[in-house]
């Protein structure tokens, strides 16, 4: 069991190790395994990368991002909205005609309906890297055209393919396209990976992730 002091050092080292992160502008605090990152970063993508870097460290139970994205001079909400729309049109996995984009003070909000969970996440990725984005609110709903069939067994099979050991500790329940994950995993990354496997199953409209970290 790592102490908070050990976790603080390892998270700081991981931030420094990642070339996409300017670690000098980020402060790290740890309380009972929960990591808080504070300070300023240049882009929203760097903010996301910092959170993922902290989650990669074994023993981290959760992350709080109090990182502020720097101002982009000369960038207006109108030009950002146009760039976001163009990104959607070029991104092959996103049905751009089904998604509405709103930009306010650099914050991008997405709305609309898609058939698959991966399309919802792909839409967010398509705009997250744009210059001037301070944050993304993903309000896209997943509304499958297919009726869910044997979803729980398909997800469990996928989990076993990805990580045999972890799959034995995960309970999958599916009802009407809503999937609930329960049990225990060893890290935040495993928790995210299990949710990703659930979202990839056909007919899934919502994933409730109740997995706990040991």
C-alpha positions in Angstrom: 0.0 0.0 0.0 1.6 3.3 -1.1 1.5 6.4 1.0 0.2 9.7 -0.3 3.7 11.0 -0.3 4.9 8.1 -2.6 1.9 8.6 -4.9 2.6 12.3 -5.1 6.2 11.6 -6.2 5.2 9.0 -8.7 2.4 11.1 -10.2 4.9 14.0 -10.5 7.4 11.7 -12.2 4.7 10.4 -14.6 3.7 14.0 -15.6 7.3 14.9 -16.3 7.8 11.7 -18.3 4.9 12.4 -20.7 6.2 14.7 -23.5 2.7 16.1 -24.2 2.5 17.7 -20.7 4.3 20.8 -19.4 4.7 19.4 -15.9 6.3 22.6 -14.5 2.9 24.4 -14.5 1.0 21.6 -12.7 0.8 21.1 -8.9 0.1 17.7 -7.4 -1.6 17.0 -4.1 -2.7 13.6 -2.8 -5.2 12.8 0.0 -6.1 9.2 0.8 -5.2 8.1 -2.8 -7.2 10.9 -4.5 -4.9 13.0 -6.7 -5.7 16.7 -7.3 -3.9 18.4 -10.2 -4.0 22.2 -10.2 -2.4 25.0 -12.2 -2.5 26.1 -15.8 -2.1 24.2 -19.1 -2.0 25.5 -22.7 -4.7 23.2 -24.2 -7.7 21.1 -23.2 -5.9 18.1 -24.7 -3.0 18.7 -22.3 -5.5 18.8 -19.4 -6.9 15.4 -20.5 -3.4 14.0 -20.9 -2.5 15.1 -17.4 -5.5 13.3 -15.9 -4.7 10.1 -17.8 -1.1 10.3 -16.7 -2.1 10.5 -13.0 -4.5 7.6 -13.5 -1.8 5.4 -15.0 0.0 5.4 -11.6 -0.8 2.2 -9.6 -2.5 3.0 -6.3 -4.3 6.1 -7.5 -8.0 5.8 -6.5 -9.3 8.9 -8.3 -8.4 12.3 -9.8 -9.6 15.8 -9.5 -8.6 18.2 -12.3 -8.4 21.8 -11.2 -6.4 22.7 -14.3 -7.2 25.9 -16.2 -6.8 26.1 -19.9 -4.9 29.2 -21.1 -6.5 31.8 -23.2 -6.0 31.6 -27.0 -5.6 35.1 -28.4 -7.5 35.9 -31.6 -9.7 32.9 -31.3 -13.4 33.5 -31.3 -16.3 31.2 -30.5 -17.5 31.5 -34.1 -14.2 30.3 -35.6 -14.0 27.6 -33.0 -17.5 26.4 -33.9 -16.6 26.3 -37.6 -13.4 24.3 -36.8 -15.4 21.9 -34.7 -17.9 21.4 -37.5 -15.1 20.8 -40.0 -13.5 18.3 -37.6 -16.7 16.4 -37.4 -17.1 16.2 -41.1 -13.6 14.9 -41.6 -13.8 12.3 -38.7 -14.8 9.1 -40.4 -16.4 7.5 -37.2 -18.7 10.5 -36.5 -22.2 11.0 -38.2 -21.7 14.8 -38.3 -25.3 15.4 -39.6 -26.7 14.0 -36.3 -24.6 16.2 -33.9 -25.2 19.8 -32.9 -22.4 21.9 -31.7 -22.5 24.9 -29.4 -19.5 27.0 -28.3 -19.5 29.5 -25.4 -16.4 31.1 -24.2 -14.2 28.3 -25.6 -16.3 25.5 -24.1 -17.8 23.1 -26.7 -21.1 21.4 -26.0 -22.2 18.4 -28.1 -25.8 17.2 -28.5 -27.7 14.8 -30.7 -28.2 11.0 -31.2 -25.9 8.3 -32.4 -26.4 4.5 -32.7 -23.1 3.4 -31.0 -21.2 4.3 -27.9 -17.9 4.5 -29.8 -19.4 7.3 -32.0 -20.3 9.3 -28.9 -16.7 9.1 -27.7 -15.3 9.7 -31.2 -17.2 13.0 -31.5 -15.6 14.2 -28.3 -12.1 13.2 -29.5 -12.7 15.0 -32.8 -13.1 18.4 -31.1 -10.9 18.0 -28.0 -7.6 18.6 -29.9 -8.7 21.9 -31.5 -6.9 25.1 -30.6 -8.9 27.3 -28.2 -11.0 24.5 -26.7 -11.2 25.0 -22.9 -13.5 22.0 -22.2 -16.1 19.6 -23.8 -19.5 18.7 -22.5 -20.7 15.6 -24.3 -24.5 15.5 -24.2 -24.8 13.0 -27.1 -27.3 10.3 -26.5 -26.8 6.7 -27.7 -30.0 5.3 -29.2 -29.4 1.9 -30.8 -31.4 0.8 -33.8 -30.8 -2.8 -32.9 -32.5 -4.7 -30.1 -30.0 -5.7 -27.5 -29.5 -9.5 -27.5 -27.4 -11.5 -25.0 -25.5 -8.3 -24.2 -24.1 -9.4 -20.8 -22.6 -12.5 -22.2 -21.0 -10.6 -25.1 -19.4 -8.1 -22.7 -18.1 -10.8 -20.4 -16.5 -12.6 -23.4 -14.9 -9.3 -24.4 -13.6 -8.7 -20.9 -12.1 -12.2 -20.8 -10.3 -11.6 -24.2 -8.9 -8.3 -22.9 -7.8 -9.4 -19.4 -8.7 -12.9 -18.1 -7.7 -12.1 -14.5 -9.7 -8.9 -14.1 -12.8 -10.4 -15.8 -13.4 -12.8 -12.9 -14.0 -9.9 -10.5 -16.4 -8.0 -12.7 -20.2 -8.5 -12.6 -22.2 -7.5 -15.7 -25.9 -6.9 -15.7 -27.9 -5.8 -18.8 -31.5 -4.7 -19.0 -33.1 -3.0 -22.0 -29.8 -1.7 -23.3 -28.6 -0.4 -19.9 -25.5 -2.1 -18.7 -24.3 -2.0 -15.1 -20.8 -3.0 -14.1 -20.0 -4.1 -10.5 -17.1 -5.6 -8.6 -13.5 -4.7 -8.2 -10.5 -3.8 -10.4 -6.9 -3.0 -9.6 -6.6 0.5 -11.3 -8.5 3.4 -12.8 -7.3 2.3 -16.2 -8.9 -1.1 -15.8 -12.1 0.6 -14.7 -12.1 2.7 -17.9 -11.2 -0.3 -20.1 -14.1 -2.3 -18.7 -16.5 0.5 -19.5 -15.1 0.8 -23.0 -15.7 -2.9 -23.6 -19.3 -2.4 -22.4 -19.9 0.5 -24.7 -18.6 -1.5 -27.7 -21.4 -4.1 -27.4 -24.3 -3.7 -29.9 -27.5 -2.4 -28.5 -26.0 -0.6 -25.5 -27.5 2.8 -24.8 -26.1 3.5 -21.3 -23.3 2.1 -19.1 -23.4 2.5 -15.3 -19.9 1.9 -14.0 -20.1 0.9 -10.3 -16.6 -0.8 -10.4 -14.5 -0.1 -7.3 -10.7 0.0 -7.1 -9.1 -2.3 -4.6 
